[in-house]
Amino acid sequence: MHAVAIKKSMMNQNPWFVDAVFRAYSQSKQMSYDYMANAAPLKDSLPWFGQEFEEPRALMGKNYYSYGIEPNRKTLRALLRYSHQQGLCSREFTVEELFAPASLKLVEFSA
């Protein structure tokens, strides 16, 4: 759905930055999941809120918006293949060419 871009100069000057941004997004998402599971139903008068939260989790797992390369590698490869096939890029890039080496093995925070 989305990607975060960081300038190479920023990564070179601050090697810790890629990991810090990834962890911040991951922790924020976990906080959102926790809020939806625990506090949101108490503050929201929608009678189906719980169902709308639980159905995707039952179908797609508890972390239905997974972050990182490995959980999304298949989708990223398809995106790169389609981009080349549709003429958006001159050749089919690899995942490793597109993402910073420091980001390739990042794993999400889990509470």
C-alpha positions as a printed Julia matrix, in Angstrom:
111×3 Matrix{Float64}:
   0.0     0.0     0.0
   2.69    2.48    1.0
   6.44    2.77    1.24
   8.64    5.15    3.17
  11.49    6.75    1.25
  14.65    7.98    2.95
  17.39    9.87    1.14
  20.68    8.02    0.79
  22.48   11.03    2.26
  20.32   10.75    5.39
  21.04    7.02    5.69
  24.77    7.56    5.16
  24.97   10.31    7.78
  22.73    8.45   10.26
  23.03    4.65    9.79
  20.65    4.04   12.71
  17.84    6.02   11.06
  16.36    3.24    8.87
  15.92    0.96   11.87
  14.52    3.76   14.03
  11.9     4.78   11.45
  10.88    1.15   10.86
  10.52    0.52   14.6
   8.54    3.73   15.12
   6.03    2.78   12.42
   5.84   -0.78   13.69
   5.26    0.27   17.29
   2.68    2.84   16.22
   0.77    0.2    14.26
   0.83   -2.16   17.25
  -0.53    0.63   19.44
  -3.33    1.15   16.92
  -4.15   -2.58   16.89
  -4.17   -2.57   20.71
  -6.44    0.47   20.78
  -8.89   -1.1    18.32
  -8.92   -4.35   20.28
  -9.34   -2.81   23.72
 -10.35    0.84   23.94
 -12.09    1.72   20.69
 -15.2    -0.43   21.26
 -15.75    1.36   24.55
 -15.59    4.8    22.92
 -17.41    4.02   19.7
 -21.15    3.5    19.47
 -20.97    1.44   16.27
 -22.52   -1.92   17.13
 -20.41   -3.73   14.53
 -17.02   -2.26   15.43
 -15.81   -5.48   17.03
 -16.87   -7.53   14.03
 -15.17   -5.13   11.6
 -11.96   -5.49   13.6
 -12.09   -9.27   14.09
 -13.08  -10.4    10.57
  -9.84   -9.32    8.86
  -7.83  -10.82   11.71
  -9.62  -14.15   11.32
  -9.04  -14.14    7.57
  -5.56  -12.58    7.34
  -4.01  -13.04   10.79
  -3.48  -10.67   13.68
  -0.96   -8.56   11.77
  -2.9    -8.01    8.56
  -0.78   -4.99    7.58
   2.64   -6.59    7.85
   5.7    -4.38    7.52
   9.1    -5.31    6.2
  10.56   -7.0     3.15
  10.13  -10.69    3.92
   6.39  -10.71    4.67
   5.83   -8.64    1.52
   8.46  -10.11   -0.81
   5.96  -11.89   -3.08
   3.91   -8.71   -3.51
   7.03   -6.58   -4.08
   8.29   -8.98   -6.76
   4.92   -8.82   -8.52
   4.97   -5.0    -8.34
   8.44   -4.9    -9.88
   7.49   -7.39  -12.6
   4.31   -5.48  -13.5
   6.18   -2.16  -13.49
   8.57   -3.5   -16.09
   5.85   -5.24  -18.14
   3.8    -2.05  -18.26
   6.77    0.05  -19.34
   7.09    2.03  -16.11
  10.76    1.05  -15.84
  13.3    -0.07  -18.42
  14.07   -3.38  -16.72
  12.79   -5.56  -13.91
  14.5    -4.49  -10.71
  15.08   -6.79   -7.78
  13.81   -6.1    -4.29
  17.42   -5.81   -3.11
  18.13   -3.06   -5.66
  15.2    -0.97   -4.5
  15.6    -1.14   -0.73
  18.44   -0.13    1.54
  20.53   -3.08    2.71
  19.8    -2.08    6.3
  16.07   -2.53    5.67
  16.17   -6.01    4.14
  16.19   -7.93    7.43
  14.13   -5.64    9.65
  11.51   -7.47   11.7
   8.49   -5.86   13.25
   8.15   -4.94   16.88
   5.71   -7.11   18.72
   4.33   -6.39   22.16
